[in-house]
């Protein structure tokens, strides 16, 4: 799965996968393919959420301060 996929796209595709798997005419092989894709998309979403959480937890620099590359205020 391409890591450049947006959170919104991944979440939307997960919804499509759920709908397709729930259809009675989806065979087992196709369901397994969709499961694999869904796992990859769920991982992308989790990574995006974790990254956003880390960014949100970083301290805001005071006026005139600059954040170093490691997120520490210098």
C-alpha positions as a printed NumPy array, in Angstrom:
array([[  0.   ,   0.   ,   0.   ],
       [  1.347,   3.38 ,  -0.969],
       [  2.206,   5.534,   2.048],
       [  1.238,   8.687,   0.13 ],
       [ -2.446,   7.824,   0.551],
       [ -4.337,  10.462,   2.509],
       [ -6.139,   9.588,   5.713],
       [ -9.455,  10.566,   4.146],
       [ -8.89 ,   8.361,   1.093],
       [ -7.814,   5.391,   3.222],
       [-10.824,   5.758,   5.504],
       [-13.188,   6.065,   2.547],
       [-11.718,   2.994,   0.888],
       [-12.075,   1.057,   4.147],
       [-15.783,   1.872,   4.073],
       [-16.023,   0.599,   0.504],
       [-14.236,  -2.604,   1.488],
       [-16.653,  -3.207,   4.351],
       [-19.605,  -2.773,   1.998],
       [-18.129,  -5.158,  -0.571],
       [-17.279,  -7.849,   1.982],
       [-20.795,  -7.684,   3.431],
       [-22.373,  -8.355,   0.046],
       [-23.512, -11.93 ,  -0.246],
       [-22.066, -12.334,  -3.735],
       [-18.453, -11.612,  -2.686],
       [-16.535, -14.875,  -2.813],
       [-13.986, -16.002,  -0.249],
       [-10.898, -15.264,  -2.369],
       [-12.066, -11.72 ,  -3.049],
       [-12.911, -11.251,   0.632],
       [ -9.382, -12.308,   1.588],
       [ -7.887,  -9.861,  -0.93 ],
       [-10.045,  -7.116,   0.517],
       [ -9.015,  -8.096,   4.038],
       [ -5.342,  -7.677,   3.119],
       [ -6.021,  -4.288,   1.544],
       [ -8.083,  -3.268,   4.555],
       [ -5.288,  -4.172,   6.958],
       [ -2.834,  -2.059,   4.972],
       [ -5.251,   0.873,   4.9  ],
       [ -5.941,   0.548,   8.624],
       [ -2.181,   0.668,   9.236],
       [ -1.925,   3.844,   7.146],
       [ -4.73 ,   5.419,   9.193],
       [ -3.107,   4.375,  12.466],
       [  0.245,   5.834,  11.397],
       [ -1.414,   9.127,  10.423],
       [ -3.284,   9.305,  13.742],
       [ -0.14 ,   8.495,  15.742],
       [  1.859,  11.119,  13.843],
       [ -0.828,  13.738,  14.405],
       [ -1.002,  12.864,  18.105],
       [  2.776,  13.325,  18.458],
       [  2.588,  16.695,  16.722],
       [ -0.314,  17.789,  18.921],
       [  1.569,  16.843,  22.09 ],
       [  4.66 ,  18.883,  21.206],
       [  4.988,  22.097,  23.192],
       [  4.18 ,  25.343,  21.458],
       [  7.284,  27.517,  21.188],
       [  7.096,  30.821,  23.018],
       [  7.244,  33.912,  20.859],
       [ 10.728,  34.174,  19.392],
       [ 11.687,  30.571,  20.217],
       [ 12.367,  28.023,  17.51 ],
       [ 11.759,  24.271,  17.667],
       [ 14.837,  22.186,  16.935],
       [ 14.574,  19.213,  14.579],
       [ 13.921,  16.885,  17.525],
       [ 10.942,  18.927,  18.723],
       [ 12.827,  20.487,  21.634],
       [ 12.575,  24.229,  22.186],
       [ 15.897,  25.992,  21.742]])
